[in-house]
Amino acid sequence: MIGAVLIGSGILPEERAREFRSLTDISIATGMKVIKEPTLEDNTFIYAVNDVAQRGIDIAQSDVRVKQILDESKSKEAAVTIAAVQPIVMTDRQSGQLLHSAAGQVIITANWQMVEGALYSEPKNPTEIANKRVESHQQIWNILVDVNKGQVSQVAQQANRVITDTARSNVVRADVNMFVPKALLIEAGSEIRWSNPSNLPHNVVGTFNQTTASDASNATSIIPENSTNGNNTKTNLETAGLITLDSGFIEPNASWQYRFDKEGIFNYLCTIHAEEGMRGTVIVTPSASS
């Protein structure tokens, strides 16, 4: 009798599955949750794609192997990106229940650069490094975690990537998941051009904080709330000295440029390759003539 009641009510899993339509019954929660912004003192950027994925960051950072990775990266003064990209969280539209697997994934990327064999640790004026050999190094680790058990199940390192180039004045090379050079120090009134010699599209997205560099270094949001994937966008935040910049897609063999007329700091990233740590910084000082 109980079985007949359950079947008649349609609450058995088999009955529910028969009516399940993935495109209409399930929605996927999306959006980047920034946990830590990079600063000049600590160039670490941490984000998660949702609250459940964020658990993976806490689990990973408690692991001895991961702690060693982060310590070694900091010893190289690398720009570190920690991205929690799994699990994807789905919402059952009928019940409102959140659905996700226990399999979490955290990607840790360390980028550092050498100019003529010396560690490039402080941003320099483009004229100081123009025509010099630049080596850009990238290491990526995939950390698999069980968000239910609270433990790391696997730490896998990808092959190191090294890109060698000759620096050009006022040009940033948007290469395979790296900006070269990663940081520049320029005067107000200077123009920077981002060129794309790779076979992948990239973009330059961030918030230009028009204030003194020392103040902005700890107060700049790297991710605008709304990126346009279009032309330069000046939002109503401009009244507060904040300008959202979005290059749109920079296709292979194309470029995009922007003139920085006021002092401040511009932390930016390629939103297409954010999890691979593709980001950079432009620090703008007052013009010598002002």
Number of C-alpha atoms within 10 A of each C-alpha: 5 7 9 9 11 12 13 11 10 14 12 13 9 11 14 10 10 9 10 12 9 9 8 10 15 19 16 13 13 11 9 15 17 17 13 16 19 21 18 16 8 15 16 20 21 20 22 23 20 20 15 22 27 25 20 31 26 14 20 29 16 14 13 10 15 18 13 12 15 18 12 13 18 17 8 15 19 24 24 27 26 27 29 30 21 24 25 20 19 18 16 15 12 9 8 12 11 15 14 15 14 17 16 29 25 28 23 25 27 25 26 24 26 16 19 13 10 10 15 21 16 10 16 16 17 20 14 11 18 15 13 14 15 23 22 21 17 23 20 22 20 16 22 22 26 20 24 13 10 16 17 23 13 12 16 11 13 10 10 10 14 15 14 14 15 17 22 17 15 19 19 25 21 28 21 19 23 27 24 28 29 22 23 22 19 23 19 20 15 14 14 19 16 23 22 23 16 16 11 16 21 29 25 25 27 27 25 30 29 22 20 16 21 13 13 21 20 15 15 24 23 25 20 18 11 11 19 15 17 12 13 17 16 15 13 11 12 14 9 10 14 22 21 26 25 25 23 19 20 19 17 16 12 14 20 18 16 13 11 22 16 20 22 26 28 30 26 26 26 26 21 16 16 18 24 25 29 30 29 23 23 22 27 27 21 16 14 7 6 5
